[in-house]
Amino acid sequence: MQLNYIMASASIHLQLPNQMLGGTSSHSHSLKEMLHTSKSSRNRRVNVPSVSCNLKAKVSDMSSKAPKGLFPPEPEKYEGPKLKVAIIGSGLAGLSTAVELLDQGHEVDIYESRSFIGGKVGSFVDKRGNHIEMGLHVFFGCYNNLFRLMKKVGADENLLVKEHTHTFVNKGGQIGELDFRFLTGAPLHGIKAFLTTNQLLNFDKVANAIALATSPVVRALIDPDGAMEDIRNLDNVSFSEWFMSHGGTRKSIQRMWDPVAYALGFINCDNISARCMLTIFALFATKTEASLLRMLKGSPDLYLTGPIKRYITEKGGRFHLRWGCREILYSKNSAGETYVSGLHLSKATQKQIVKADAYVAACDVPGIKRLIPSDWQKWEFFDNIYKLVGVPVVTVQLRFNGWVTELQDLEQSRQLNRAAGLDNLLYTPDADFSCFADLAITSPEDYYRSDQGSLLQVVLTPGDPYMPLPNEEIIDKVHKQVLSLFPSAQGLEMTWSSVVKIGQSLYREAPGMDLFRPDQKTPVQNFFLAGSYTKQDYIDSMEGATLSGRQASAYICESGTMLAELRRMLQFYDVLGQVKSAESVDELTVV
Ligand SMILES: Cc1cc2nc3c(=O)[nH]c(=O)nc-3n(C[C@H](O)[C@H](O)[C@H](O)COP(=O)(O)OP(=O)(O)OC[C@H]3O[C@@H](n4cnc5c(N)ncnc54)[C@H](O)[C@@H]3O)c2cc1C
């Protein structure tokens, strides 16, 4: 089976010696001037370790005035027959499905083709002890399904809450803010944020306000479910089309909305569906904490997927790493209905067929396309999946011997005694990466090192032009762009770097695509889907993946009696098959 095009590599890059310490060169003088000019920006300096924050506060309350689909009620205790479930894929969707099913008393095996769990939110430690992430991950304050999962597995203390502002870094270190900090909450805090932002000119701000005031976001304030329906009906137009037709300006798109669209879906406003962007806006407008960002204390393998794995294992769930599913085996019963009869799995040269009562494919888009038997494409349901495509994305990590995002104080940026700089997710309209963060500051547990400085993690979007480039060239281009955003970082030495390419990551949330997302329940009675690309009310994200897992588990529990009957029937067929083959052996003996 072809694997996702994932390439992770790390390389050491030695730059010119750092001449900036002590600030004696003429170069440092001009840098001091540059630093001085950006003093007005709200630069937050941090000390490591940062203050930790749990999930008891500052999480949007989704139980009231929220779209019901986004936050389903707690499932009723399952009373049906215990089922054996095989899950393909250990991304958040597979993990979420497993946790839900184990909590309902089922037996679960997870088969993952990679050597580590977590899928797109996975990470691993390389030979030099660096945590290599598949991508930069931030958590909105409305991730109720994911937060619920984190609480269950005891990971609710693993997130660090950031200042309630969205920060834009423009060329030359000019900082723009969409600042939600206000005396009162939604919707006033959002109105204040958009009216006071320094990322847009006054004319663009007014046009922006008009567009938002005439959007379904307003309906969301009183009728969240009705608003979600209106928003879903806007799936056929791009965000740019919708926004411009409501008075929004191209300049707003360039300076603010494109970086946000790239960060959300890895495509820009001309290409992303209005549904995708407005879903987020509606949550931001109605839920005070929805726009509040959190990041993990450290790497996903230790602070997110690790605790989930522990929970699953303690509840009797089993992980089978490097066991990729090669083929779905299927048959028909006497009524002509299709059912899965087993999974053909392999690990290097080993092969096995596993059988279960229910099968869940919790794959990514390229993974599910490879797995679905071609015969099943006769169903529109499965055929539609082939209309979805994955977006390429490239993640680059750069380590420096100083603090790149420290814009106020030259000396602070050149010392290594404590972390200094911007402690938040950062967007930019002026580089090939749309968003980035200094992980040594935002997620210090695994990324802050006492003898080193910034660890920038940037997300290159669109990733297409970067996919064919050698890592050295990618790193060089990113480094140059970092310096154009932070001229004060000139002279800092880049000491290490890594590149991770994902050929097909999120499904492309282009206009018209929502229609083709499959439900978790399929036309094949014992075969279910999970995955952030499947039908759920949120966008392709960690939250969407977690929600899809809850939905898959609910469908399986709902079908418990039917699945147990199917098991009995299949066992009967197996016995019948054995008797038949025994009879044929006898006949042969006689002959
Ligand atoms: C760079 C980047 C940044 C992101 N940033 C954010 C963010 O800030 N916030 C946010 O909410 N979301 C973010 N996302 C999106 C989020 O990571 C995904 O939406 C989510 O993790 C998808 O989970 P999943 O389980 O649906 O799929 P995946 O994570 O892709 O998991 C699928 C798993 O199935 C396995 N698999 C596939 N085929 C087979 C097979 N045949 N046999 C066995 N195993 C198989 C794969 O190896 C993989 O482990 C980001 C994604 C990327 C790439």
The ligand as an ORCA input file, in Angstrom:
! r2SCAN-3c Opt
* xyz 0 1
  C       0.156     21.188      9.497
  C      -1.182     20.986     10.153
  C      -1.636     21.911     11.078
  C      -2.898     21.756     11.651
  N      -3.306     22.656     12.584
  C      -4.484     22.465     13.212
  C      -4.874     23.325     14.252
  O      -4.159     24.247     14.607
  N      -6.070     23.101     14.871
  C      -6.884     22.065     14.501
  O      -7.943     21.893     15.109
  N      -6.529     21.229     13.510
  C      -5.357     21.403     12.861
  N      -4.974     20.550     11.860
  C      -5.936     19.530     11.411
  C      -5.945     18.280     12.281
  O      -4.634     17.845     12.510
  C      -6.703     17.182     11.556
  O      -7.954     17.654     11.132
  C      -6.965     15.976     12.445
  O      -5.831     15.654     13.210
  C      -7.357     14.803     11.556
  O      -7.524     13.647     12.319
  P      -8.031     12.301     11.624
  O      -7.982     11.250     12.665
  O      -9.312     12.554     10.945
  O      -6.993     11.987     10.454
  P      -5.435     11.698     10.549
  O      -4.837     12.438     11.653
  O      -4.897     11.913      9.187
  O      -5.349     10.145     10.929
  C      -5.514      9.114      9.989
  C      -4.639      7.946     10.422
  O      -4.978      6.800      9.645
  C      -3.796      6.120      9.331
  N      -4.072      5.270      8.162
  C      -4.486      5.687      6.932
  N      -4.662      4.615      6.125
  C      -4.368      3.516      6.869
  C      -4.357      2.116      6.596
  N      -4.697      1.618      5.390
  N      -3.993      1.262      7.577
  C      -3.657      1.725      8.812
  N      -3.625      3.037      9.121
  C      -3.993      3.921      8.164
  C      -2.798      7.231      9.077
  O      -1.471      6.749      9.156
  C      -3.158      8.210     10.192
  O      -2.437      7.923     11.369
  C      -3.726     20.666     11.271
  C      -3.259     19.741     10.338
  C      -2.005     19.880      9.784
  C      -1.524     18.877      8.778
*
